[in-house]
């Protein structure tokens, strides 16, 4: 297994640890979650850079990398939902989950036709926006734990989540337009 692929697997492990830490009612666990989420984001950048730099892009990496991103982002959002003071709209998280499941289906359909496709620019933008938004939400939780979060900070997770959902749907639309012919062909 290449170093890039090991970093992708590490991101999944970090995602599970972030989820577990955010489910706890502990300031130190939340601070640890913030550090682990930051490290996971770093592995996302680093694994892609390493794979390209060492010419070790693999089929596993092409599939596992976006899955690791989804586990990290959606898992953390699911843990944050139980923080009622953040008022994270469940419907927006559902929209993001729906988008990811639909894209997974499209990827499987492409694979059944002997095709693979890497992340498009809109998908990469979606991931960056979601990572930054979720990171900011964890920061709000950590600040709140210490009594440093202003009211406007506690209100920020709601619009950030809606923004993430809107960008997810926009990205899905971009993929649909690009791969529409493949989808239509599979329906026949």
Secondary structure, 3 states (H helix, E strand, C coil): CCHHHHHHHHHHHHHHHHHHHHHCCCHHHHHHHHHHHHHHHHHHHHHHHHHHHCCCCCHHHHHHHHHHHHHHHHHHHHHHHCCHHHCCCHHHHHHHHHHHHHHHHHHHHHHHCCCCCCCCHHHHHHHHHHHHHHHHHHHHHHHHHCCCCCHHHHHHHHHHHHHHHHHHHHHHHHHHHHHHHHHHHHHC
